[in-house]
Amino acid sequence: MNWIKIETLDEKRIELDGETLRDLDNDLRGNLLKTGDEGYDEARKGWNGMIDRKPALILQASGPADVIKAVNFIREHRLKSSIRAGGHNVSGAAIADQGMVIDVSRMRSVHINPEEKTAVVESGALLGDLDHETVPFGLAAPVGVVSQTGVAGLTLHGGVGWLTRKHGLSIDNLKSIEVVTPEGNLIKASAENHPDLFWALRGGGGNFGVVTAFEFNLHPVESPLAAIITIYPMDKAERVMNFVREYMAEAPDDLMLITEYARVPEMPEIAEEEHGKPALIVAGCYSGPQDKAEEITSPLRTVVEPIADLSHNLPWIEIQQIFDEDYPEGKLYYWKSIYLDSISDEVFALLEKYTRSQPSPDTTTDIWFLGGYVERVPKEETAFFNRHHPYMVGIEANWEDSADSEANISWVRELHGELEKLPGGGRYLNFPGDLDERELVLRAAYGDNLERLKKIKAKYDPDNIMPGLLNIS
């Protein structure tokens, strides 16, 4: 291997000679890639087409031993670094420009213990990998809603999905976490072992080491389950949302709902003259006793005459794939989020106004109905802080042409600014927005838990070599 220039933690550029690189490469079972190597350009690509970064080195780990070598190498040379897992990373923080990427995306094994109802999941696995292994046993882990999402990034920053109201965030279902610490030690953090680290990892992201595996508690799910996909005309959105708000206030935790301010998708099941019109989409999953599904879900599908009702019963693995086509790799994405304490006619009018003016027809503004299990967990129980808000709004600008980037980003920021004026606040770090506002975003995400996180960060990573999505230092 030839020498390279690489950026350090203090933003200097140093040279690593060929012998140093060969020694590292020869010590790996995985691969060490640099500019010009076969596979480098594919390995540096992110899911978000907005991100075009060129790391000096990409270490593709085959297992924990490779991760330990990578961490030791980063610490020895004080290198700027990042961790890439599933790669479904909207912010681009997984790719350290001119630094070193620890890439665990090839570590995708999932092992199920059906008797104990647990799953051990390597950190490069996608949600689809996990679902594929749990479904034959009639089990599921509470994770996200797009099967191509990486388990690691989603989980380390909370994790919301179709089972959230019933079983909590992804982090609420962790039994243990295997992690390589910044000192290069492989440890298992749990309620009994390194409980402070276990607390911090449940929401604190990649600031404390490189996670190599998660152990989840699993839950029984019936199959098929009732899926709600009802599209209402925008001029009836306020009426529908007022009904939905009141209905969900009394709904069982088995019912999870997301409402999307969006455009009518181009589907053969929908009349062509409706395609592209502003609309409200009510999307949900009822995971309770299926003999009650029609009684529970039908009121949400018949508030007014819908443009289309695509609701039907689906196996769990297909419910997990409902949104997959909306988020292809290589598209351009810019997302922000905020929690609200209430949703009112003012909120509905604001979202309708912005939906009618959105630059891209593929953009959605989503209201996640939370509560249930999530709010019953005390805010100090895990690093994840924003449990007390009943609603989360995700503003997701999705577009095709880079020439439209400025318009789409500005649109998201303007809408977010309007929502910040309302009671609520906070930030969900899987939809983080502008990471250059580091201290502001940290406070919004962690609230009163931030100072405790900083102390644990100083204990486990005193040299601050693990930057995470947002560096807690």
C-alpha positions as CSV (number, residue, x, y, z in Angstrom):
1,M,0.0,0.0,0.0
2,N,1.2,3.5,-0.8
3,W,1.3,6.3,1.8
4,I,-1.7,8.5,2.3
5,K,-2.6,11.8,3.9
6,I,-5.2,11.6,6.6
7,E,-6.9,14.1,8.9
8,T,-6.4,13.9,12.7
9,L,-8.6,14.8,15.6
10,D,-7.1,18.2,15.8
11,E,-7.8,18.8,12.1
12,K,-4.2,18.5,11.0
13,R,-3.1,16.3,8.0
14,I,-0.5,13.6,8.6
15,E,1.1,11.0,6.4
16,L,0.8,7.3,7.0
17,D,3.5,5.4,5.2
18,G,3.0,2.2,3.2
19,E,4.5,-0.1,5.8
20,T,2.1,1.2,8.5
21,L,-0.8,0.6,6.2
22,R,0.4,-2.9,5.1
23,D,0.8,-3.9,8.7
24,L,-2.7,-2.9,9.5
25,D,-4.1,-4.6,6.4
26,N,-2.3,-7.8,7.0
27,D,-3.7,-8.0,10.5
28,L,-7.3,-7.9,9.3
29,R,-9.7,-10.5,8.1
30,G,-11.7,-7.7,6.5
31,N,-10.5,-5.1,4.0
32,L,-8.6,-1.8,4.2
33,L,-9.5,0.6,1.3
34,K,-8.1,3.9,0.2
35,T,-8.7,6.2,-2.8
36,G,-8.2,4.3,-6.1
37,D,-8.7,0.8,-4.6
38,E,-11.3,-1.4,-6.1
39,G,-14.4,-1.1,-4.1
40,Y,-13.5,2.2,-2.5
41,D,-16.1,4.4,-4.4
42,E,-18.9,1.9,-3.6
43,A,-17.8,1.7,0.1
44,R,-17.7,5.5,0.5
45,K,-21.2,6.0,-0.9
46,G,-24.0,6.8,1.5
47,W,-27.7,6.2,1.1
48,N,-28.3,10.0,1.0
49,G,-27.3,11.3,-2.5
50,M,-26.6,14.7,-0.9
51,I,-23.5,13.2,0.7
52,D,-20.3,13.0,-1.3
53,R,-17.4,12.5,1.1
54,K,-14.0,11.0,0.5
55,P,-12.4,9.3,3.5
56,A,-8.7,8.6,3.5
57,L,-9.3,5.0,4.7
58,I,-12.2,2.6,5.0
59,L,-11.7,-0.4,7.2
60,Q,-14.4,-3.0,6.4
61,A,-14.5,-5.1,9.5
62,S,-15.4,-8.8,9.5
63,G,-16.0,-9.0,13.2
64,P,-15.1,-7.6,16.7
65,A,-11.4,-8.4,16.3
66,D,-11.1,-6.2,13.3
67,V,-13.1,-3.5,15.1
68,I,-10.6,-3.7,18.0
69,K,-7.7,-3.2,15.6
70,A,-9.4,-0.3,14.0
71,V,-10.1,1.5,17.3
72,N,-6.5,0.9,18.4
73,F,-5.2,2.3,15.2
74,I,-7.4,5.4,15.4
75,R,-6.3,6.0,19.0
76,E,-2.6,5.4,18.3
77,H,-2.5,7.9,15.4
78,R,-5.3,10.2,16.8
79,L,-7.3,10.0,13.6
80,K,-10.5,11.7,12.7
81,S,-13.0,8.8,12.4
82,S,-16.6,7.7,11.9
83,I,-18.6,4.5,12.2
84,R,-20.7,3.2,9.3
85,A,-23.2,0.5,10.1
86,G,-26.3,0.0,8.0
87,G,-25.5,3.1,6.0
88,H,-29.1,4.5,6.0
89,N,-27.7,7.7,7.4
90,V,-29.5,11.0,6.4
91,S,-26.9,13.3,8.0
92,G,-23.8,11.8,6.3
93,A,-22.0,11.7,9.7
94,A,-21.2,8.0,9.1
95,I,-18.6,9.0,6.5
96,A,-15.6,10.9,7.9
97,D,-14.3,13.1,5.1
98,Q,-10.5,12.7,4.8
99,G,-10.6,10.6,8.0
100,M,-11.0,6.8,8.7
101,V,-14.3,5.0,8.5
102,I,-14.9,1.9,10.6
103,D,-17.3,0.1,8.4
104,V,-19.2,-2.7,10.2
105,S,-21.8,-3.1,7.4
106,R,-20.7,-6.6,6.6
107,M,-21.4,-7.8,10.1
108,R,-25.1,-8.7,9.5
109,S,-25.7,-12.0,11.4
110,V,-28.9,-12.4,13.5
111,H,-29.3,-15.2,16.0
112,I,-32.7,-16.0,17.5
113,N,-33.4,-17.8,20.8
114,P,-37.1,-18.6,20.4
115,E,-37.4,-20.0,23.9
116,E,-36.1,-16.9,25.6
117,K,-37.6,-14.6,22.9
118,T,-34.3,-12.8,22.3
119,A,-32.2,-11.9,19.3
120,V,-28.5,-11.2,19.1
121,V,-28.0,-8.8,16.1
122,E,-24.7,-7.7,14.7
123,S,-24.3,-4.0,14.2
124,G,-24.2,-4.0,10.4
125,A,-27.6,-5.7,10.1
126,L,-30.6,-4.0,8.5
127,L,-34.1,-4.1,9.9
128,G,-35.0,-6.5,7.1
129,D,-32.3,-8.9,8.2
130,L,-33.8,-8.9,11.7
131,D,-37.3,-9.3,10.5
132,H,-36.3,-12.2,8.2
133,E,-35.1,-14.2,11.2
134,T,-37.8,-13.3,13.7
135,V,-40.9,-13.9,11.5
136,P,-40.6,-17.7,11.4
137,F,-41.0,-17.8,15.2
138,G,-43.9,-15.4,15.2
139,L,-41.7,-12.8,17.0
140,A,-40.7,-9.2,16.3
141,A,-38.4,-6.6,17.7
142,P,-39.7,-3.0,18.0
143,V,-37.6,-1.2,15.4
144,G,-38.3,1.2,12.6
145,V,-40.7,1.3,9.6
146,V,-38.3,1.0,6.6
147,S,-36.6,-2.4,6.2
148,Q,-33.4,-1.0,4.6
149,T,-32.7,1.0,7.7
150,G,-29.6,0.0,9.8
151,V,-30.4,-1.5,13.2
152,A,-27.4,0.2,14.8
153,G,-28.0,3.9,13.9
154,L,-31.8,3.6,14.5
155,T,-31.4,1.9,17.9
156,L,-28.6,4.0,19.3
157,H,-30.7,7.2,18.8
158,G,-33.9,5.8,20.2
159,G,-35.9,3.9,17.4
160,V,-39.6,4.5,16.7
161,G,-41.7,2.2,14.6
162,W,-45.0,0.2,14.4
163,L,-44.7,-1.3,17.9
164,T,-43.6,1.8,19.7
165,R,-46.8,2.6,21.6
166,K,-47.1,-1.0,22.6
167,H,-43.5,-2.0,23.5
168,G,-41.6,1.2,23.6
169,L,-38.6,2.5,21.7
170,S,-36.0,0.2,20.2
171,I,-33.7,1.0,23.2
172,D,-36.4,0.0,25.6
173,N,-36.2,-3.5,24.3
174,L,-32.4,-4.0,24.7
175,K,-31.1,-6.6,27.0
176,S,-27.4,-6.0,26.4
177,I,-25.0,-4.2,24.0
178,E,-21.6,-5.5,22.9
179,V,-19.2,-2.7,22.3
180,V,-15.5,-2.0,21.6
181,T,-14.6,0.8,23.9
182,P,-12.2,3.6,22.9
183,E,-9.5,1.8,24.9
184,G,-9.9,-1.2,22.5
185,N,-11.7,-3.5,25.0
186,L,-14.7,-5.6,24.0
187,I,-17.3,-5.5,26.8
188,K,-21.0,-6.3,27.2
189,A,-23.0,-3.5,28.7
190,S,-26.2,-4.3,30.5
191,A,-28.2,-3.4,33.5
192,E,-25.8,-5.6,35.6
193,N,-22.5,-5.0,33.8
194,H,-21.3,-1.4,33.1
195,P,-24.8,0.0,33.8
196,D,-23.6,3.6,33.3
197,L,-22.5,2.7,29.7
198,F,-25.7,0.8,29.1
199,W,-27.6,3.9,30.1
200,A,-25.6,6.1,27.8
201,L,-25.7,3.9,24.8
202,R,-29.5,3.8,24.9
203,G,-29.9,7.1,23.1
204,G,-26.4,8.5,23.2
205,G,-25.2,7.2,19.8
206,G,-21.7,6.2,18.8
207,N,-19.9,8.5,21.4
208,F,-18.8,5.7,23.6
209,G,-17.3,3.1,21.3
210,V,-18.1,0.9,18.4
211,V,-21.1,-1.4,18.9
212,T,-20.6,-4.8,17.5
213,A,-23.9,-6.5,18.6
214,F,-27.3,-5.8,20.2
215,E,-29.3,-8.3,22.2
216,F,-33.0,-7.5,21.9
217,N,-36.1,-8.8,23.8
218,L,-38.6,-10.0,21.2
219,H,-42.4,-10.0,21.3
220,P,-45.1,-12.2,19.8
221,V,-46.9,-10.8,16.8
222,E,-49.9,-12.3,15.0
223,S,-49.8,-12.7,11.3
224,P,-51.3,-11.1,9.3
225,L,-51.8,-7.8,11.0
226,A,-54.2,-4.9,10.1
227,A,-52.4,-2.2,8.2
228,I,-54.1,1.2,7.6
229,I,-53.3,3.2,4.5
230,T,-56.0,5.7,3.8
231,I,-55.6,8.8,1.6
232,Y,-57.9,11.8,2.3
233,P,-58.3,15.0,0.2
234,M,-56.4,17.9,1.6
235,D,-59.4,20.1,1.9
236,K,-60.8,17.6,4.4
237,A,-57.4,17.2,6.3
238,E,-58.3,19.5,9.2
239,R,-61.6,17.6,9.9
240,V,-59.8,14.2,9.6
241,M,-56.9,15.3,11.9
242,N,-59.3,16.6,14.6
243,F,-61.0,13.2,14.6
244,V,-57.7,11.3,14.6
245,R,-56.4,13.4,17.5
246,E,-59.4,12.6,19.6
247,Y,-59.5,9.0,18.6
248,M,-55.8,8.3,19.4
249,A,-56.2,10.0,22.8
250,E,-58.3,6.9,23.8
251,A,-56.9,4.3,21.5
252,P,-55.2,1.1,22.8
253,D,-51.4,1.0,22.8
254,D,-51.7,-1.8,20.2
255,L,-52.6,0.9,17.6
256,M,-49.6,2.9,16.2
257,L,-50.4,5.8,13.8
258,I,-48.5,8.1,11.5
259,T,-50.3,10.8,9.5
260,E,-48.5,12.2,6.5
261,Y,-49.1,15.6,4.8
262,A,-48.0,14.6,1.3
263,R,-49.0,14.3,-2.4
264,V,-51.1,11.5,-3.7
265,P,-48.8,8.8,-5.0
266,E,-49.0,7.5,-8.6
267,M,-50.4,4.1,-8.1
268,P,-52.7,2.0,-10.3
269,E,-55.1,1.6,-7.4
270,I,-55.7,5.4,-7.3
271,A,-57.6,7.4,-10.0
272,E,-55.1,9.1,-12.3
273,E,-56.7,12.5,-11.9
274,E,-55.8,12.4,-8.2
275,H,-52.1,11.7,-8.7
276,G,-49.9,14.5,-7.3
277,K,-52.6,16.3,-5.5
278,P,-52.0,17.5,-1.9
279,A,-53.4,15.0,0.5
280,L,-53.4,13.6,4.0
281,I,-52.4,9.9,4.4
282,V,-53.3,8.0,7.5
283,A,-50.9,5.1,8.0
284,G,-51.1,2.7,10.9
285,C,-50.6,-0.8,12.3
286,Y,-52.9,-2.6,14.8
287,S,-50.9,-5.3,16.5
288,G,-53.5,-6.3,19.1
289,P,-56.0,-9.2,18.8
290,Q,-56.9,-9.4,15.2
291,D,-60.5,-10.3,15.8
292,K,-60.9,-6.7,17.0
293,A,-58.9,-5.1,14.2
294,E,-61.9,-4.0,12.1
295,E,-63.6,-2.4,15.0
296,I,-60.4,-0.5,16.0
297,T,-59.2,0.6,12.5
298,S,-62.4,1.2,10.6
299,P,-63.2,4.6,12.2
300,L,-59.8,5.9,10.9
301,R,-60.6,4.8,7.4
302,T,-64.1,6.4,7.2
303,V,-63.8,9.8,8.7
304,V,-64.9,11.3,5.4
305,E,-64.9,9.9,1.9
306,P,-61.3,9.0,1.1
307,I,-59.5,9.3,-2.2
308,A,-58.4,5.8,-1.7
309,D,-58.4,3.2,1.1
310,L,-55.5,0.8,0.5
311,S,-55.8,-0.8,4.0
312,H,-55.5,-4.5,4.2
313,N,-54.1,-7.3,6.3
314,L,-50.4,-8.0,5.8
315,P,-47.7,-10.2,7.3
316,W,-45.4,-8.4,9.7
317,I,-42.5,-8.5,7.3
318,E,-44.6,-6.8,4.6
319,I,-45.8,-4.1,7.0
320,Q,-42.2,-3.4,7.6
321,Q,-41.7,-2.8,3.9
322,I,-44.7,-0.5,3.2
323,F,-42.5,2.6,2.9
324,D,-39.4,1.0,1.4
325,E,-40.1,2.3,-2.2
326,D,-40.3,5.9,-0.9
327,Y,-36.7,5.9,0.3
328,P,-34.4,4.6,-2.5
329,E,-30.6,4.8,-2.2
330,G,-29.1,7.7,-4.0
331,K,-32.1,10.1,-3.7
332,L,-31.5,13.4,-2.0
333,Y,-32.7,13.8,1.6
334,Y,-32.8,16.6,4.2
335,W,-34.9,15.9,7.4
336,K,-35.6,17.8,10.6
337,S,-37.8,16.9,13.5
338,I,-39.5,18.5,16.5
339,Y,-41.8,17.3,19.3
340,L,-45.1,19.0,20.0
341,D,-47.2,19.0,23.2
342,S,-50.4,19.4,21.3
343,I,-51.7,19.5,17.7
344,S,-54.5,22.0,16.9
345,D,-56.2,23.7,14.0
346,E,-53.2,26.1,13.9
347,V,-50.8,23.1,13.3
348,F,-53.0,21.6,10.7
349,A,-53.4,24.9,8.8
350,L,-49.6,25.3,8.9
351,L,-48.9,21.8,7.6
352,E,-51.5,22.2,4.9
353,K,-50.0,25.5,3.8
354,Y,-46.5,24.1,3.5
355,T,-47.6,20.9,1.8
356,R,-49.2,22.9,-0.9
357,S,-46.0,24.9,-1.4
358,Q,-43.4,22.1,-1.0
359,P,-40.8,22.1,-3.9
360,S,-40.8,18.3,-4.3
361,P,-43.8,16.0,-4.7
362,D,-41.9,13.3,-2.9
363,T,-41.7,15.3,0.4
364,T,-43.8,14.4,3.4
365,T,-44.4,16.0,6.8
366,D,-45.3,13.2,9.3
367,I,-47.0,13.4,12.6
368,W,-46.0,10.4,14.8
369,F,-48.6,9.6,17.5
370,L,-46.5,8.6,20.5
371,G,-47.5,8.1,24.2
372,G,-48.3,4.6,25.4
373,Y,-45.2,2.6,26.6
374,V,-42.8,5.4,25.6
375,E,-44.1,8.0,28.0
376,R,-44.4,5.5,30.9
377,V,-40.6,5.1,30.9
378,P,-39.1,7.8,33.1
379,K,-37.0,10.4,31.2
380,E,-33.9,9.6,33.4
381,E,-34.2,5.8,32.7
382,T,-32.2,6.0,29.5
383,A,-30.2,8.7,27.8
384,F,-33.1,9.3,25.4
385,F,-34.9,12.3,26.9
386,N,-37.9,13.3,24.8
387,R,-40.5,10.8,26.0
388,H,-43.0,13.2,27.4
389,H,-44.3,14.7,24.2
390,P,-47.3,13.0,22.6
391,Y,-46.4,13.9,19.1
392,M,-43.3,14.0,16.9
393,V,-43.2,15.8,13.6
394,G,-40.7,14.6,11.0
395,I,-40.2,17.0,8.1
396,E,-38.8,14.9,5.3
397,A,-37.7,16.7,2.1
398,N,-37.0,14.0,-0.6
399,W,-36.0,15.1,-4.1
400,E,-34.1,14.0,-7.2
401,D,-32.1,16.9,-8.7
402,S,-29.3,18.6,-6.9
403,A,-30.3,21.9,-8.6
404,D,-33.3,21.8,-6.3
405,S,-31.4,21.3,-3.1
406,E,-31.4,24.9,-1.9
407,A,-35.2,25.2,-2.3
408,N,-35.9,22.0,-0.5
409,I,-33.5,22.6,2.4
410,S,-34.9,26.2,2.8
411,W,-38.5,24.8,2.8
412,V,-37.7,22.4,5.6
413,R,-35.9,25.0,7.7
414,E,-38.8,27.5,7.3
415,L,-41.4,25.0,8.4
416,H,-39.3,23.8,11.3
417,G,-38.9,27.5,12.4
418,E,-42.6,27.9,12.4
419,L,-43.2,24.8,14.5
420,E,-40.5,25.9,17.0
421,K,-42.9,28.7,18.0
422,L,-45.4,26.2,19.3
423,P,-45.4,24.4,22.7
424,G,-43.0,21.5,22.5
425,G,-39.4,21.3,21.3
426,G,-36.6,18.8,21.3
427,R,-35.0,16.9,18.4
428,Y,-35.1,13.2,17.3
429,L,-31.6,12.4,16.3
430,N,-32.6,10.0,13.5
431,F,-34.1,13.1,11.8
432,P,-31.4,15.5,13.0
433,G,-31.2,18.4,10.6
434,D,-28.2,20.8,10.9
435,L,-25.4,19.1,12.8
436,D,-23.3,22.2,12.7
437,E,-25.6,23.6,15.4
438,R,-24.0,21.0,17.7
439,E,-24.7,22.4,21.2
440,L,-28.2,23.5,20.3
441,V,-29.1,20.0,18.9
442,L,-27.5,18.3,21.9
443,R,-29.6,20.3,24.3
444,A,-32.7,19.7,22.2
445,A,-32.1,15.9,22.1
446,Y,-30.9,15.2,25.6
447,G,-32.3,17.9,27.8
448,D,-31.5,17.3,31.5
449,N,-29.7,14.1,30.6
450,L,-26.9,15.9,28.8
451,E,-24.6,16.6,31.8
452,R,-24.8,12.9,32.9
453,L,-23.9,11.9,29.3
454,K,-20.9,14.2,29.3
455,K,-19.6,12.6,32.5
456,I,-19.9,9.1,31.1
457,K,-18.3,10.2,27.9
458,A,-15.3,11.6,29.8
459,K,-15.0,8.3,31.7
460,Y,-15.1,5.9,28.7
461,D,-13.6,8.2,26.1
462,P,-11.3,10.7,27.9
463,D,-9.4,11.5,24.7
464,N,-12.6,12.0,22.7
465,I,-11.7,9.7,19.8
466,M,-15.3,8.6,19.2
467,P,-17.3,11.5,17.6
468,G,-20.7,9.8,17.3
469,L,-23.4,11.6,15.3
470,L,-22.9,14.6,17.6
471,N,-19.9,14.8,19.7
472,I,-20.9,14.8,23.4
473,S,-17.9,16.4,25.0
